[in-house]
Amino acid sequence: MTRTDTTKPTKPEETETSGEEETAMEEPLKVKGVEKESGEAVAGKRAWARMPGKAALVRATVAVALVGSVVTAGLQWYQADQAAQRDAERREVRSSAAEFGEALLSYDHTKLQAARDRVLGLASDDFAKTYDEAFTGGLEGVITKLKASATATVRTVYLEEIEAGTAKAVVVMDSEVTSTAGTRRVLGSYLDMRLTRRGDEWKVTEVTSVGAANETMTDPDGEQQKPDAGVPSPDPSP
């Protein structure tokens, strides 16, 4: 009898190499994915680092505000300094005009040289020459003859704009002249002046009398006289 081989055919063994190969094939993909995500994360972090943070924005805002404050303060300081210079200049002109008005209308017949020198020291060269000619050419003799003395006070000084080293001023004066001819009072007389800066000083270049609010003249006995009967004040420039 023939023996039949009943041995079952064996299945081919499943190799583990296929799984390992599968795993090996998947690993590069996973690594690549990780590398890709890491690159994007790094790029994002770099972009975020480049973006200004809240603290940086605050610092920038403060810096801009600080610069603006410095510029504004500098401009205000400059404007204040310019205004102070203008005010100081106006005070100088007002003082020079007032001083000249008092010098022009004040004198003592016993000290005429001092009165003359005072006026000349406040006048420009051209006006000083004009005044000196008028003073020595007749006024000095009249004052000496009548033994006249005069006092003057300044009520106020009006100024116009000061430009390019020149100024205009109107000085309001009260004056009184006493002499052997009597007493002459002039209230509210107006002296229109032109001044020019000479170095650190303001010199009078021209002066014109434009009238007075009130003028009286009394003789030694107290009788009213015509105002032109008394001793004239020093003549202004023509």
C-alpha positions as CSV (number, residue, x, y, z in Angstrom):
1,M,0.0,0.0,0.0
2,T,1.2,3.2,-0.9
3,R,1.7,5.8,2.0
4,T,0.2,9.0,1.3
5,D,2.3,12.0,2.6
6,T,-0.2,13.9,4.8
7,T,2.3,16.6,5.7
8,K,0.6,19.9,5.3
9,P,2.4,22.4,3.2
10,T,3.9,25.0,5.4
11,K,3.2,28.6,4.9
12,P,6.1,30.6,4.0
13,E,7.4,32.4,7.0
14,E,6.6,36.0,7.3
15,T,9.8,37.9,7.4
16,E,10.2,40.8,9.9
17,T,12.3,42.5,7.5
18,S,9.2,43.9,5.7
19,G,8.1,45.6,8.9
20,E,11.5,47.0,9.6
21,E,11.7,48.2,6.0
22,E,8.4,49.9,6.5
23,T,9.5,51.5,9.7
24,A,12.7,52.6,8.0
25,M,10.8,54.1,5.2
26,E,8.5,56.0,7.6
27,E,11.3,57.3,9.8
28,P,12.7,59.7,7.2
29,L,9.3,61.1,6.6
30,K,8.8,61.7,10.3
31,V,12.2,63.3,10.7
32,K,11.7,65.5,7.7
33,G,8.3,66.6,9.1
34,V,9.9,67.4,12.4
35,E,12.7,69.3,10.7
36,K,10.2,71.3,8.7
37,E,8.2,72.2,11.7
38,S,11.3,73.2,13.6
39,G,12.4,75.5,10.7
40,E,9.0,77.2,10.7
41,A,9.1,77.7,14.4
42,V,12.6,79.2,14.3
43,A,11.5,81.5,11.4
44,G,8.4,82.5,13.4
45,K,10.5,83.2,16.5
46,R,12.9,85.3,14.4
47,A,10.0,87.3,12.9
48,W,8.5,87.8,16.3
49,A,11.8,89.0,17.6
50,R,12.0,91.5,14.8
51,M,8.6,92.9,15.7
52,P,8.7,95.8,18.2
53,G,7.5,94.8,21.6
54,K,5.3,96.8,23.9
55,A,8.3,98.0,25.9
56,A,10.1,99.1,22.7
57,L,7.0,101.0,21.5
58,V,6.8,102.7,24.9
59,R,10.4,103.7,24.8
60,A,10.0,105.0,21.2
61,T,7.0,107.1,22.2
62,V,8.8,108.5,25.2
63,A,11.8,109.4,23.1
64,V,9.6,111.2,20.5
65,A,7.8,113.1,23.3
66,L,11.1,114.0,24.9
67,V,12.5,115.3,21.6
68,G,9.3,117.3,21.0
69,S,9.5,118.8,24.5
70,V,13.1,119.8,24.0
71,V,12.3,121.5,20.7
72,T,9.3,123.3,22.2
73,A,11.3,124.4,25.2
74,G,14.1,125.6,23.0
75,L,11.6,127.6,20.8
76,Q,9.9,129.1,23.8
77,W,13.3,130.0,25.3
78,Y,14.3,131.7,22.1
79,Q,11.1,133.7,21.8
80,A,11.3,134.7,25.5
81,D,14.9,135.8,24.9
82,Q,13.9,137.8,21.9
83,A,11.1,139.5,23.8
84,A,13.4,140.3,26.7
85,Q,15.9,141.9,24.3
86,R,13.2,144.0,22.7
87,D,11.9,145.1,26.2
88,A,15.5,145.9,27.3
89,E,16.0,147.9,24.1
90,R,12.8,149.9,24.6
91,R,13.8,150.7,28.1
92,E,17.2,152.0,26.9
93,V,15.5,154.2,24.3
94,R,12.9,155.5,26.7
95,S,15.7,156.3,29.3
96,S,17.9,158.1,26.7
97,A,14.9,160.2,25.4
98,A,13.8,161.1,28.9
99,E,17.4,162.0,30.0
100,F,17.9,164.2,26.9
101,G,14.6,166.0,27.5
102,E,15.5,166.9,31.0
103,A,19.0,168.0,29.9
104,L,17.6,170.2,27.1
105,L,15.1,172.1,29.3
106,S,17.2,172.3,32.5
107,Y,20.0,174.7,33.2
108,D,21.5,177.0,35.7
109,H,22.9,180.4,34.6
110,T,25.8,179.9,37.0
111,K,26.7,176.5,35.5
112,L,25.9,176.8,31.8
113,Q,29.0,174.9,30.7
114,A,27.9,171.8,32.6
115,A,24.4,172.1,31.1
116,R,25.8,172.4,27.6
117,D,28.2,169.4,28.1
118,R,25.3,167.3,29.3
119,V,23.3,167.9,26.2
120,L,26.2,167.4,23.9
121,G,27.0,164.1,25.6
122,L,23.5,162.7,24.8
123,A,23.4,164.0,21.2
124,S,24.8,162.6,17.9
125,D,27.7,164.4,16.4
126,D,25.6,166.3,13.8
127,F,22.9,167.3,16.3
128,A,25.6,168.3,18.9
129,K,27.1,170.7,16.4
130,T,23.7,172.2,15.6
131,Y,22.9,172.6,19.3
132,D,26.3,174.1,20.2
133,E,26.0,176.7,17.5
134,A,22.5,177.8,18.7
135,F,23.6,177.8,22.4
136,T,26.8,179.8,21.9
137,G,25.3,181.9,19.2
138,G,22.6,183.6,21.4
139,L,20.9,181.5,24.0
140,E,23.9,181.5,26.3
141,G,24.0,185.3,26.4
142,V,20.2,185.7,27.1
143,I,20.3,183.2,29.9
144,T,23.3,184.9,31.5
145,K,21.8,188.4,31.1
146,L,18.5,187.4,32.7
147,K,20.1,185.2,35.3
148,A,17.8,182.4,34.3
149,S,17.6,178.9,35.7
150,A,15.3,176.1,34.6
151,T,14.0,172.8,35.9
152,A,12.2,170.1,33.9
153,T,10.5,166.8,34.7
154,V,9.4,164.0,32.4
155,R,5.7,163.0,32.5
156,T,5.9,160.1,30.1
157,V,7.7,158.8,27.0
158,Y,5.8,157.4,24.0
159,L,7.8,155.0,21.7
160,E,7.2,153.9,18.2
161,E,8.7,150.8,16.7
162,I,12.4,150.4,16.9
163,E,14.0,149.3,13.6
164,A,17.5,148.8,12.3
165,G,19.1,150.8,15.2
166,T,16.8,153.8,14.9
167,A,13.9,154.9,17.1
168,K,11.2,157.5,17.4
169,A,10.0,158.9,20.8
170,V,7.7,161.6,22.0
171,V,8.7,163.0,25.4
172,V,6.0,164.8,27.4
173,M,7.6,167.4,29.7
174,D,6.8,170.0,32.4
175,S,9.3,172.8,32.9
176,E,9.7,176.1,34.8
177,V,12.1,178.9,34.1
178,T,12.8,181.6,36.7
179,S,14.7,184.8,35.9
180,T,14.8,188.5,36.5
181,A,12.0,188.8,34.0
182,G,9.7,186.5,36.0
183,T,8.6,182.9,36.0
184,R,7.5,180.9,33.0
185,R,5.7,177.6,33.4
186,V,5.2,175.1,30.5
187,L,3.0,172.1,31.2
188,G,2.6,169.2,28.9
189,S,5.1,170.2,26.2
190,Y,5.8,167.6,23.6
191,L,9.3,166.9,22.2
192,D,9.4,164.7,19.1
193,M,12.8,163.0,19.0
194,R,14.7,160.7,16.6
195,L,17.4,158.5,18.1
196,T,20.1,156.3,16.6
197,R,22.2,153.6,18.3
198,R,25.8,154.4,18.6
199,G,27.6,151.4,20.0
200,D,25.9,150.6,23.3
201,E,24.2,154.0,23.6
202,W,21.3,155.8,22.0
203,K,22.0,159.3,20.7
204,V,19.5,162.0,19.8
205,T,19.8,163.0,16.2
206,E,16.8,165.4,15.9
207,V,14.3,167.0,18.3
208,T,11.2,169.2,17.5
209,S,8.9,171.0,19.8
210,V,5.3,170.3,18.9
211,G,3.5,172.5,21.4
212,A,2.4,172.5,25.0
213,A,-0.9,171.9,26.8
214,N,-0.5,174.9,29.0
215,E,1.9,177.8,29.2
216,T,1.9,180.7,31.6
217,M,4.2,183.7,32.4
218,T,4.2,185.9,35.4
219,D,6.4,189.0,36.1
220,P,8.4,189.5,39.4
221,D,5.3,191.2,40.8
222,G,3.1,188.2,40.1
223,E,1.2,189.8,37.1
224,Q,0.3,187.6,34.2
225,Q,2.3,188.3,31.1
226,K,2.4,186.9,27.6
227,P,4.4,183.6,27.6
228,D,6.9,184.9,25.0
229,A,8.0,187.6,27.3
230,G,10.1,185.2,29.4
231,V,13.4,183.5,28.8
232,P,13.1,180.9,26.0
233,S,14.0,177.3,26.5
234,P,16.9,176.0,24.5
235,D,15.8,175.8,20.9
236,P,15.2,172.4,19.4
237,S,16.7,171.4,16.1
238,P,15.2,173.1,13.1
